[in-house]
Amino acid sequence: MDLFSRSWTALRTAVAELPDEDFARPSGCTGWLVRDLVCHLVIDAQDVLITLVTPAGTEPTRDAVTYWEVAETPPTGDDPLDALTVRLAAAYEEPRLLKFHLDDVGSAAGRAAELADPGLRVGTRDEVLTVVDYLSVYVLEWTLHHLDLVAHLRNVAGPPAEGLARSREMLEKIAGTAFPASFSDADALLVGTGRRAPTDVEKAELGEQASRFPLFLG
């Protein structure tokens, strides 16, 4: 629960400190500018708020690891929801409005998470998770999107070290294999999710494990 809050606070702080011109730069998400990614974060925050007030009366069907679906192909940015996100982001026109909305909804999502019962079962995407597992899902989500945010930006702080370490651990469980110790947590996440291609040295270090990556999470 605490790691969720630290990861989310760090990401929102990074967005709040961006100069306006950075919103028009590319992000690490295929087809999205930084402003599109930030708009997606607003939608994510709304999802957190909705899910935390959607209790479920059945046993959990997923946990923080099994929640994730792995696609065979990378995202292209052509998905209807992705396209809608781009249109919504453009409608804000001024970065300050997008910052305000993220701070407003994002702060509420953070408070809701702090107040939630970790053992409560909640429903999302036709699945049931405990609150603690659901928020752990978002530690990985926030950490990956924090890496996306800073992909082409200099002098912007990246995600917290503890969030990177936990996200790597979850990705390795999803993959069913561990990255070599020589990989930093950030590099493991970037290579493991296809956000960048491995170098020749990294391919050699991965060996037979290279065939298991990248994992396109959805």
Secondary structure, 3 states (H helix, E strand, C coil): CHHHHHHHHHHHHHHHCCCHHHHHCECCCCCCEHHHHHHHHHHHHHHHHHHHCCECCCCCCCCCCCCCCEECCCCCCCCHHHHHHHHHHHHHCCHHHHHHHHHHHHHHHHHHHHHCCCCCEEEECCEEEEHHHHHHHHHHHHHHHHHHHHCCCCCCCCCCHHHHHHHHHHHHHHHCCCCCCCCCHHHHHHHHCCCCCCCHHHHHHHHHHHHHCCCEEC
